[in-house]
Amino acid sequence: MVRRYAHRLANFLDTLEVWAAQPVMLALMRFGLPYGEAETIAVAVTLLVR
């Protein structure tokens, strides 16, 4: 699932000023991911970036 949206997610992450899970999760949900998967990926991304 992550590979499918990796390019769009990378473009979105380039625009972030504040690294929080919620904006990432909402963007993933706009891309079409279900809530649970979007939340898991968003938390993982923010943990890796910090």
Stockholm file with secondary structure:
# STOCKHOLM 1.0

chainA/1-50         MVRRYAHRLANFLDTLEVWAAQPVMLALMRFGLPYGEAETIAVAVTLLVR
#=GR chainA/1-50 SS CHHHHHHHHHHHHHHCSSCCHHHHHHHHHHHTCCHHHHHHHHHHHHHHHC
#=GC SS_cons        CHHHHHHHHHHHHHHCSSCCHHHHHHHHHHHTCCHHHHHHHHHHHHHHHC
//
